[in-house]
Amino acid sequence: MYKLTPFTSILRRADGASIPPDTGNGDYRDYLAWVAEGNIPQPADVPDPKLAIQAQITQLEQEQLMPRATREFMLLFVETNNLTAMPGYAPLKAFDEQIKLLRNQLV
């Protein structure tokens, strides 16, 4: 009748309603009563950890306002022309290394 979710809500299978864990919510109280009767909800689906990593990469790149291709081109240009002493190179390189570590977890 109920299914746990990877988030904090409970899924009511009968109608697909998402029930937040709030004792002020009548649906949640019904769920608690159902569990108290000895019922067990279906376990939550385990999300693919690679999706979470990709979402983290996307979020980081959006926060930096720099897509991968732009970042990689800038680093290639700076390193090829031996301009690594330029202001801004070190933080960009560190950011790129952070993204590479995350991408390595995807393989």
Buried (B, 14 or more C-beta within 10 A) or exposed (E): EBEBBEEEBBBBEEEEEEBEEEEEEEBBEBBEEBEEEEEEBEEEEEEEEEEEBBEBBEEBBEEBEBEEEEBEEBBEEBEEEEEEEEEEBEEBBEBBEEBEEBEEEEE
